[in-house]
Amino acid sequence: MTTWRVLLRGENFPLDTQQGAPLMGFYATRWVAAPDEQGAFAAAVEQLREAPELSGIPKGCGANIVSEDIAELPHGQVPPERRGLTTFRMATSSA
Protein backbone atom coordinates (compact mmCIF):
# COMPACT_ATOMS: atom_id res chain seq x y z
CA MET A 1 0.00 0.00 0.00
CA THR A 2 1.15 3.54 -0.74
CA THR A 3 1.36 6.39 1.80
CA TRP A 4 -0.31 9.64 0.73
CA ARG A 5 -0.32 13.20 2.07
CA VAL A 6 -3.81 14.65 1.62
CA LEU A 7 -4.55 18.35 2.09
CA LEU A 8 -8.27 18.85 2.72
CA ARG A 9 -10.36 22.03 2.73
CA GLY A 10 -13.67 22.14 4.56
CA GLU A 11 -16.28 24.80 3.81
CA ASN A 12 -19.46 26.06 5.48
CA PHE A 13 -19.09 24.25 8.79
CA PRO A 14 -21.20 25.45 11.74
CA LEU A 15 -18.36 25.02 14.26
CA ASP A 16 -19.87 27.50 16.73
CA THR A 17 -23.35 26.50 17.87
CA GLN A 18 -24.35 30.01 18.97
CA GLN A 19 -27.13 31.52 16.90
CA GLY A 20 -25.80 33.96 14.30
CA ALA A 21 -22.25 32.59 14.49
CA PRO A 22 -20.45 32.66 11.13
CA LEU A 23 -19.85 29.52 9.14
CA MET A 24 -16.26 28.36 9.25
CA GLY A 25 -13.86 26.65 6.91
CA PHE A 26 -10.70 24.72 7.67
CA TYR A 27 -7.57 23.19 6.22
CA ALA A 28 -6.24 19.87 7.45
CA THR A 29 -3.47 17.58 6.31
CA ARG A 30 -3.76 13.85 6.80
CA TRP A 31 -1.34 11.03 6.00
CA VAL A 32 -3.01 7.79 5.01
CA ALA A 33 -2.25 4.43 3.43
CA ALA A 34 -4.31 3.65 0.35
CA PRO A 35 -3.93 1.95 -3.03
CA ASP A 36 -4.70 5.09 -5.08
CA GLU A 37 -5.60 8.81 -4.89
CA GLN A 38 -9.33 8.14 -4.67
CA GLY A 39 -8.82 5.76 -1.76
CA ALA A 40 -6.47 8.26 -0.10
CA PHE A 41 -9.12 10.99 -0.25
CA ALA A 42 -11.77 8.67 1.21
CA ALA A 43 -9.46 7.51 4.01
CA ALA A 44 -8.43 11.09 4.86
CA VAL A 45 -12.04 12.28 5.05
CA GLU A 46 -12.95 9.32 7.26
CA GLN A 47 -10.03 10.12 9.55
CA LEU A 48 -11.03 13.80 9.64
CA ARG A 49 -14.63 12.99 10.60
CA GLU A 50 -13.24 11.58 13.86
CA ALA A 51 -11.67 14.95 14.80
CA PRO A 52 -13.10 16.34 18.05
CA GLU A 53 -13.46 19.78 16.43
CA LEU A 54 -15.99 18.32 13.98
CA SER A 55 -18.05 16.29 16.43
CA GLY A 56 -21.67 17.30 16.48
CA ILE A 57 -21.77 18.66 12.92
CA PRO A 58 -25.24 17.73 11.66
CA LYS A 59 -25.53 15.82 8.41
CA GLY A 60 -27.16 17.80 5.63
CA CYS A 61 -26.04 21.18 7.00
CA GLY A 62 -24.43 22.21 3.69
CA ALA A 63 -20.83 21.67 4.80
CA ASN A 64 -18.44 19.96 2.40
CA ILE A 65 -14.87 18.70 2.21
CA VAL A 66 -12.70 18.80 -0.91
CA SER A 67 -9.09 17.87 -1.62
CA GLU A 68 -6.64 20.67 -2.30
CA ASP A 69 -3.71 18.34 -2.96
CA ILE A 70 -2.97 14.63 -2.83
CA ALA A 71 0.67 13.56 -3.05
CA GLU A 72 2.28 10.15 -2.99
CA LEU A 73 5.11 9.97 -0.46
CA PRO A 74 8.39 8.16 -1.14
CA HIS A 75 8.55 4.67 0.35
CA GLY A 76 9.33 4.79 4.07
CA GLN A 77 8.64 8.52 4.47
CA VAL A 78 5.85 8.85 7.02
CA PRO A 79 5.71 11.99 9.18
CA PRO A 80 4.77 11.92 12.87
CA GLU A 81 1.05 11.68 13.58
CA ARG A 82 -0.69 15.06 13.47
CA ARG A 83 -4.44 15.48 13.83
CA GLY A 84 -5.25 19.20 14.10
CA LEU A 85 -6.93 21.55 11.68
CA THR A 86 -6.66 25.26 10.94
CA THR A 87 -9.93 27.18 10.80
CA PHE A 88 -10.94 30.33 8.97
CA ARG A 89 -14.11 32.39 8.78
CA MET A 90 -16.06 31.91 5.54
CA ALA A 91 -16.53 35.07 3.47
CA THR A 92 -20.04 36.44 3.49
CA SER A 93 -21.87 37.59 0.40
CA SER A 94 -22.77 41.27 0.13
CA ALA A 95 -25.59 40.56 -2.32
C-alpha positions, -999 to +999 in steps of 0.1 A: +000+000+000+011+035-007+014+064+018-003+096+007-003+132+021-038+147+016-046+183+021-083+189+027-104+220+027-137+221+046-163+248+038-195+261+055-191+242+088-212+254+117-184+250+143-199+275+167-234+265+179-244+300+190-271+315+169-258+340+143-223+326+145-204+327+111-198+295+091-163+284+092-139+266+069-107+247+077-076+232+062-062+199+074-035+176+063-038+138+068-013+110+060-030+078+050-022+044+034-043+036+004-039+019-030-047+051-051-056+088-049-093+081-047-088+058-018-065+083-001-091+110-003-118+087+012-095+075+040-084+111+049-120+123+050-130+093+073-100+101+096-110+138+096-146+130+106-132+116+139-117+150+148-131+163+181-135+198+164-160+183+140-180+163+164-217+173+165-218+187+129-252+177+117-255+158+084-272+178+056-260+212+070-244+222+037-208+217+048-184+200+024-149+187+022-127+188-009-091+179-016-066+207-023-037+183-030-030+146-028+007+136-031+023+101-030+051+100-005+084+082-011+085+047+004+093+048+041+086+085+045+059+088+070+057+120+092+048+119+129+011+117+136-007+151+135-044+155+138-052+192+141-069+216+117-067+253+109-099+272+108-109+303+090-141+324+088-161+319+055-165+351+035-200+364+035-219+376+004-228+413+001-256+406-023 
